[in-house]
Amino acid sequence: MVKKLLLFSILIGVLPSLTFAATLSFTATPAKVEVALPPGGAKIVSLSLINNLGHIATFNLSVEKLADYNSLIPYLDLPAEAITLQPGERRNIPVAINLPLNVPLGSLQGLVIITLAPTSETVAGARAVSRLGVLFLIRVSGTEKFSGKLTSFGLAGGAFTSHSDKLDFYLNYQNDGNVYVNPYGLITIKNLLTKQEQKVKVEPWYVLPASARVLDLKANLAGAGLYTATLELNRGYDNVVDTKQIYFIVLTPVVRVIIGIILLLILFGLYRVVKSRLLKQ
């Protein structure tokens, strides 16, 4: 039976980069293109498109804005004609980048969109078509102004969490420069009681110029106790590292029951003391 997977959204904003699973009906690689060019520079980038739909398919290419400034749209040249691939066929698609001498300073960004044209193989009544987005980030050499920093780091839900939950960290990075950056780093989680440590890698994620971006990271808990989480984040330029540490407490259900019992015993003891004093009066 012909595969009927027809809907895929462009992934931009939450994920640190664009990736596509092997189960997709068609794939495009690489998922992200980063190029440095001087003003007036040019380069041809090859995208690999594979048709895994199980039938002949036609694809159209276009460019969309990633932000309202420094759009790459005027400087990309795509094949004008639609691309038709046989089942299982792979084809390299040339994408030409041509920068003028008066190109905007800093970096340019855009999305090359590959759209599956509707065919007779389409699921009845389905109007949406499948799309893949390839992220293009172009750094204009010699015009970069780097400025950014980590603005916040914490644990969603506050300083108390349960053993059954997963840790949900958030990082907020503010890019005040005119060029995109790829911050990355490491979170070290330490149990202050057992001295056990756990490392969580912060993979590089892009942050566009003059903007902020939040990254969410999850980690498995190692047990109950008092913890510290220390983030060491490389800003993505000049090897500058921001460090921030937070404290949090993990309370397992058993520990919560024990604490509840202790509190009840304390309240009961206070009640008896107060009652005894009142009877003596």
C-alpha positions as CSV (number, residue, x, y, z in Angstrom):
1,M,0.0,0.0,0.0
2,V,1.3,3.4,-1.0
3,K,2.5,5.5,2.0
4,K,0.0,8.3,2.8
5,L,2.0,10.5,5.1
6,L,1.3,14.0,3.7
7,L,1.7,16.5,6.5
8,F,4.9,17.8,8.0
9,S,5.4,21.2,9.6
10,I,8.6,23.3,9.4
11,L,10.5,23.1,12.6
12,I,11.8,26.6,13.6
13,G,12.1,28.4,17.1
14,V,11.8,25.6,19.9
15,L,14.3,23.1,18.5
16,P,18.0,23.9,18.6
17,S,18.3,22.9,14.8
18,L,16.1,21.4,12.0
19,T,16.2,17.6,11.8
20,F,14.1,15.1,10.0
21,A,13.3,11.5,11.1
22,A,14.0,8.5,8.8
23,T,10.3,7.7,8.7
24,L,9.4,10.8,6.7
25,S,8.0,10.3,3.2
26,F,10.8,12.4,1.7
27,T,14.0,13.9,3.2
28,A,16.3,16.8,2.5
29,T,19.8,17.1,3.8
30,P,21.6,18.9,5.2
31,A,18.9,20.3,7.6
32,K,20.9,23.5,8.3
33,V,23.4,25.4,6.1
34,E,25.9,27.8,7.6
35,V,28.1,29.8,5.2
36,A,30.5,32.7,5.7
37,L,30.9,35.0,2.6
38,P,32.3,38.5,2.1
39,P,30.3,41.3,0.6
40,G,30.1,40.5,-3.1
41,G,30.8,36.8,-2.5
42,A,29.0,33.8,-4.1
43,K,28.7,30.1,-3.4
44,I,26.6,27.2,-4.6
45,V,25.3,24.8,-1.9
46,S,24.0,21.4,-2.8
47,L,20.9,20.0,-1.1
48,S,20.2,16.3,-1.4
49,L,16.5,15.4,-1.9
50,I,15.3,11.7,-1.6
51,N,11.9,10.5,-2.6
52,N,10.7,7.7,-0.2
53,L,7.0,8.1,-1.0
54,G,6.8,4.9,-3.0
55,H,5.6,6.6,-6.1
56,I,6.7,9.3,-8.6
57,A,6.6,12.7,-6.8
58,T,7.0,16.3,-7.9
59,F,8.5,18.9,-5.6
60,N,8.6,22.7,-5.8
61,L,11.2,25.0,-4.1
62,S,10.7,28.4,-2.6
63,V,12.3,30.7,0.0
64,E,10.6,32.1,3.1
65,K,11.6,34.7,5.7
66,L,12.9,33.5,9.1
67,A,12.7,37.0,10.5
68,D,11.5,40.4,9.5
69,Y,15.0,41.7,9.0
70,N,18.1,40.7,7.0
71,S,16.2,38.3,4.8
72,L,18.1,36.0,2.5
73,I,15.4,35.9,-0.1
74,P,16.9,38.5,-2.5
75,Y,20.2,36.6,-2.5
76,L,19.2,33.0,-3.2
77,D,18.7,31.5,-6.6
78,L,16.7,28.2,-6.8
79,P,15.8,25.9,-9.7
80,A,12.8,27.5,-11.4
81,E,11.3,24.3,-12.6
82,A,9.6,21.7,-10.5
83,I,11.7,18.6,-9.6
84,T,10.2,15.1,-10.4
85,L,11.7,12.1,-8.7
86,Q,11.1,8.4,-9.2
87,P,10.5,6.2,-6.1
88,G,13.7,5.9,-4.2
89,E,15.5,8.4,-6.4
90,R,18.1,10.9,-4.9
91,R,19.0,14.2,-6.6
92,N,21.3,17.0,-5.7
93,I,19.7,20.4,-5.9
94,P,22.0,23.4,-6.4
95,V,21.2,26.6,-4.4
96,A,23.1,29.6,-5.4
97,I,24.0,32.3,-2.9
98,N,25.0,35.7,-4.4
99,L,25.7,38.6,-2.1
100,P,26.0,42.2,-3.5
101,L,28.7,44.6,-2.3
102,N,26.1,46.6,-0.4
103,V,24.7,43.6,1.5
104,P,23.3,44.3,5.0
105,L,25.9,43.9,7.8
106,G,26.0,41.0,10.1
107,S,24.1,37.9,9.0
108,L,21.3,36.9,6.7
109,Q,18.8,34.1,7.3
110,G,16.0,32.3,5.5
111,L,14.3,29.0,4.9
112,V,14.5,27.0,1.6
113,I,11.1,25.3,1.5
114,I,10.7,22.0,-0.4
115,T,7.0,21.3,-1.1
116,L,5.4,18.1,-2.3
117,A,2.9,18.9,-5.1
118,P,-0.5,17.2,-4.7
119,T,-1.0,14.2,-6.9
120,S,-3.5,11.4,-7.5
121,E,-1.8,9.5,-4.7
122,T,-3.0,12.1,-2.2
123,V,-5.3,11.0,0.6
124,A,-8.9,11.8,-0.3
125,G,-9.9,15.1,1.2
126,A,-6.4,16.1,2.3
127,R,-5.6,19.7,1.2
128,A,-2.4,20.3,3.1
129,V,0.8,19.4,1.4
130,S,4.0,18.1,2.9
131,R,6.8,20.6,3.4
132,L,10.4,20.4,4.6
133,G,12.4,23.4,5.6
134,V,16.2,23.8,5.2
135,L,17.6,26.6,7.4
136,F,20.1,28.9,5.7
137,L,22.3,31.1,7.9
138,I,24.8,33.3,6.1
139,R,27.4,35.3,8.0
140,V,28.8,38.4,6.1
141,S,32.5,38.2,6.8
142,G,34.2,41.3,8.1
143,T,30.9,43.0,9.3
144,E,30.2,40.9,12.4
145,K,29.5,42.5,15.8
146,F,29.2,39.9,18.5
147,S,27.3,40.7,21.7
148,G,25.2,38.3,23.7
149,K,24.8,36.7,27.1
150,L,22.9,34.2,29.2
151,T,20.0,36.1,30.8
152,S,18.3,33.3,32.8
153,F,18.7,29.7,33.9
154,G,16.3,27.8,36.0
155,L,14.1,24.8,36.7
156,A,10.5,24.8,35.5
157,G,8.1,24.4,38.4
158,G,10.4,25.9,40.9
159,A,13.0,24.6,43.4
160,F,10.9,21.6,44.5
161,T,10.2,18.5,42.3
162,S,9.4,14.9,42.8
163,H,11.4,11.8,41.9
164,S,8.8,10.6,39.4
165,D,9.2,13.8,37.4
166,K,11.9,14.7,35.0
167,L,14.0,17.8,35.4
168,D,12.9,20.5,33.0
169,F,15.6,23.2,32.7
170,Y,15.2,26.4,30.7
171,L,17.9,28.7,29.3
172,N,17.3,32.1,27.9
173,Y,20.0,33.7,25.7
174,Q,19.9,37.3,24.5
175,N,21.7,38.2,21.3
176,D,22.4,41.9,21.1
177,G,24.8,41.6,18.1
178,N,24.2,41.9,14.4
179,V,25.1,38.3,13.6
180,Y,23.6,34.9,14.7
181,V,25.4,32.8,17.3
182,N,25.4,29.2,18.3
183,P,25.7,29.0,22.1
184,Y,26.5,25.7,23.7
185,G,27.6,24.3,27.0
186,L,27.2,21.8,29.9
187,I,24.9,21.4,32.9
188,T,26.5,19.6,35.9
189,I,23.8,18.3,38.3
190,K,25.2,17.4,41.8
191,N,23.6,15.7,44.7
192,L,25.0,17.5,47.7
193,L,24.3,14.5,50.0
194,T,25.7,11.6,47.9
195,K,28.2,13.7,45.9
196,Q,27.0,12.0,42.7
197,E,27.2,14.1,39.6
198,Q,25.3,14.0,36.3
199,K,26.3,15.8,33.1
200,V,23.8,17.2,30.6
201,K,25.2,18.5,27.3
202,V,23.7,21.7,25.9
203,E,23.9,21.2,22.1
204,P,24.5,24.3,20.0
205,W,21.3,26.1,19.1
206,Y,21.1,29.2,16.9
207,V,20.0,32.6,18.2
208,L,19.2,35.3,15.6
209,P,20.6,38.8,15.9
210,A,18.7,41.3,18.0
211,S,16.6,38.6,19.6
212,A,16.2,36.3,22.5
213,R,15.6,32.5,22.4
214,V,14.7,30.0,25.1
215,L,16.0,26.5,25.1
216,D,14.3,23.7,27.1
217,L,16.3,20.7,28.3
218,K,15.2,17.6,30.1
219,A,17.2,15.3,32.4
220,N,16.4,12.2,34.5
221,L,16.5,12.5,38.2
222,A,19.1,10.5,40.2
223,G,17.2,10.3,43.4
224,A,16.0,12.3,46.4
225,G,18.1,15.0,48.0
226,L,19.4,18.5,47.8
227,Y,20.9,19.4,44.4
228,T,22.8,22.0,42.6
229,A,22.7,22.5,38.8
230,T,25.6,24.5,37.4
231,L,25.4,25.8,33.8
232,E,28.5,26.7,31.9
233,L,27.4,28.2,28.6
234,N,29.7,29.3,25.9
235,R,28.3,32.4,24.2
236,G,29.2,31.1,20.8
237,Y,32.0,33.7,20.2
238,D,35.4,34.5,21.5
239,N,35.2,31.5,23.9
240,V,33.3,33.6,26.4
241,V,31.6,31.4,29.0
242,D,28.7,32.4,31.3
243,T,28.2,30.4,34.5
244,K,25.1,30.2,36.6
245,Q,24.2,27.9,39.5
246,I,20.8,27.0,41.0
247,Y,19.7,24.9,44.0
248,F,16.7,22.6,44.1
249,I,15.3,19.8,46.2
250,V,14.0,16.4,45.0
251,L,11.3,14.9,47.2
252,T,10.2,11.3,46.4
253,P,6.7,10.2,47.3
254,V,8.0,8.2,50.2
255,V,10.0,11.2,51.5
256,R,6.9,13.4,51.1
257,V,4.9,10.9,53.2
258,I,7.6,10.8,55.9
259,I,7.7,14.6,56.0
260,G,3.9,14.7,56.2
261,I,3.9,12.3,59.2
262,I,6.7,14.2,61.0
263,L,4.7,17.4,60.5
264,L,1.6,15.8,61.9
265,L,3.5,14.5,64.9
266,I,4.9,18.0,65.5
267,L,1.4,19.5,65.3
268,F,0.0,16.8,67.6
269,G,2.8,17.4,70.1
270,L,2.2,21.2,70.0
271,Y,-1.5,20.5,70.5
272,R,-0.9,18.4,73.6
273,V,1.5,21.0,75.1
274,V,-1.0,23.8,74.6
275,K,-3.8,21.6,75.9
276,S,-1.8,20.7,79.0
277,R,-1.1,24.3,79.8
278,L,-4.7,25.3,79.4
279,L,-5.8,22.6,81.8
280,K,-3.3,23.7,84.4
281,Q,-4.7,27.3,84.3
